[in-house]
Amino acid sequence: MLIKLQGSETNLTSATSVGNASLVRVYNSGGSALLVTEKNGATTVGTVTIAGGAVEYINKVPAHTLEGGAALKVVHVGFAN
């Protein structure tokens, strides 16, 4: 799988749309599982637990935000071929 970077990495210390991304790479740099929350304004759309050291991809509505903590590193990506 080839990944096209579409922004700079940040973390989920506070809610962010990750540059209005629809596809986000999430890396948990911590040693324990952490919860990622997707929100539409104040309404929770969904949550997912990401294991320590794991990488996951989240497909979301561009205006929705993600939050979860400083150990969760995120970047806007696209898949390339």
C-alpha beads as a LAMMPS data file, in Angstrom:
LAMMPS data file: protein, C-alpha beads

81 atoms
80 bonds

1 atom types
1 bond types

-500.0 500.0 xlo xhi
-500.0 500.0 ylo yhi
-500.0 500.0 zlo zhi

Masses

1 110.0

Atoms # bond

1 1 1 0.000 0.000 0.000
2 1 1 1.323 3.421 -0.930
3 1 1 0.321 6.403 1.167
4 1 1 0.200 9.960 -0.116
5 1 1 0.850 12.491 2.649
6 1 1 -1.527 15.433 2.501
7 1 1 -0.416 17.367 5.568
8 1 1 1.866 17.436 8.575
9 1 1 1.581 15.154 11.584
10 1 1 -0.072 16.470 14.739
11 1 1 -1.624 14.838 17.802
12 1 1 -5.094 14.460 19.278
13 1 1 -4.511 16.479 22.458
14 1 1 -7.459 18.625 21.396
15 1 1 -10.225 18.085 18.854
16 1 1 -9.080 18.519 15.252
17 1 1 -10.488 17.861 11.783
18 1 1 -6.892 17.025 10.734
19 1 1 -7.014 19.601 7.949
20 1 1 -10.557 18.635 6.950
21 1 1 -9.296 15.164 6.088
22 1 1 -11.555 12.356 4.954
23 1 1 -8.830 9.730 5.513
24 1 1 -6.583 9.908 8.584
25 1 1 -3.629 7.738 9.596
26 1 1 -3.584 7.319 13.382
27 1 1 -0.488 6.024 15.206
28 1 1 -0.633 5.293 18.934
29 1 1 2.905 6.101 20.102
30 1 1 2.070 5.082 23.668
31 1 1 2.449 1.734 25.338
32 1 1 -1.216 1.234 26.193
33 1 1 -4.487 1.224 24.263
34 1 1 -6.138 4.617 23.773
35 1 1 -9.633 5.648 22.717
36 1 1 -10.163 7.821 19.622
37 1 1 -13.463 9.722 19.452
38 1 1 -14.996 11.117 16.246
39 1 1 -17.398 14.013 16.751
40 1 1 -19.771 16.121 14.709
41 1 1 -19.771 19.289 16.793
42 1 1 -20.575 18.144 20.348
43 1 1 -22.202 14.904 19.172
44 1 1 -20.130 11.725 19.337
45 1 1 -20.281 9.869 16.018
46 1 1 -18.194 6.901 17.141
47 1 1 -15.224 5.637 19.106
48 1 1 -12.455 3.105 18.530
49 1 1 -9.676 1.766 20.739
50 1 1 -6.203 1.697 19.194
51 1 1 -3.584 -0.569 20.746
52 1 1 -0.232 0.835 21.834
53 1 1 2.185 0.930 18.890
54 1 1 -0.597 0.287 16.353
55 1 1 -1.451 2.180 13.172
56 1 1 -5.042 2.455 11.971
57 1 1 -6.804 4.414 9.225
58 1 1 -10.026 6.298 9.895
59 1 1 -12.388 7.345 7.110
60 1 1 -14.477 10.303 8.293
61 1 1 -16.561 13.237 7.114
62 1 1 -14.075 16.109 6.512
63 1 1 -15.769 18.495 8.981
64 1 1 -15.852 15.903 11.789
65 1 1 -13.168 16.064 14.458
66 1 1 -11.038 13.447 16.188
67 1 1 -9.732 13.593 19.759
68 1 1 -7.988 11.238 22.127
69 1 1 -4.656 12.354 23.578
70 1 1 -1.072 13.415 22.949
71 1 1 0.189 9.880 22.233
72 1 1 -2.150 9.611 19.226
73 1 1 -0.299 10.978 16.185
74 1 1 -2.422 11.810 13.134
75 1 1 -1.883 12.937 9.560
76 1 1 -4.181 13.509 6.583
77 1 1 -3.418 10.868 3.940
78 1 1 -4.640 9.429 0.710
79 1 1 -3.954 6.072 -0.894
80 1 1 -1.780 6.137 -4.000
81 1 1 -1.228 3.475 -6.639

Bonds

1 1 1 2
2 1 2 3
3 1 3 4
4 1 4 5
5 1 5 6
6 1 6 7
7 1 7 8
8 1 8 9
9 1 9 10
10 1 10 11
11 1 11 12
12 1 12 13
13 1 13 14
14 1 14 15
15 1 15 16
16 1 16 17
17 1 17 18
18 1 18 19
19 1 19 20
20 1 20 21
21 1 21 22
22 1 22 23
23 1 23 24
24 1 24 25
25 1 25 26
26 1 26 27
27 1 27 28
28 1 28 29
29 1 29 30
30 1 30 31
31 1 31 32
32 1 32 33
33 1 33 34
34 1 34 35
35 1 35 36
36 1 36 37
37 1 37 38
38 1 38 39
39 1 39 40
40 1 40 41
41 1 41 42
42 1 42 43
43 1 43 44
44 1 44 45
45 1 45 46
46 1 46 47
47 1 47 48
48 1 48 49
49 1 49 50
50 1 50 51
51 1 51 52
52 1 52 53
53 1 53 54
54 1 54 55
55 1 55 56
56 1 56 57
57 1 57 58
58 1 58 59
59 1 59 60
60 1 60 61
61 1 61 62
62 1 62 63
63 1 63 64
64 1 64 65
65 1 65 66
66 1 66 67
67 1 67 68
68 1 68 69
69 1 69 70
70 1 70 71
71 1 71 72
72 1 72 73
73 1 73 74
74 1 74 75
75 1 75 76
76 1 76 77
77 1 77 78
78 1 78 79
79 1 79 80
80 1 80 81
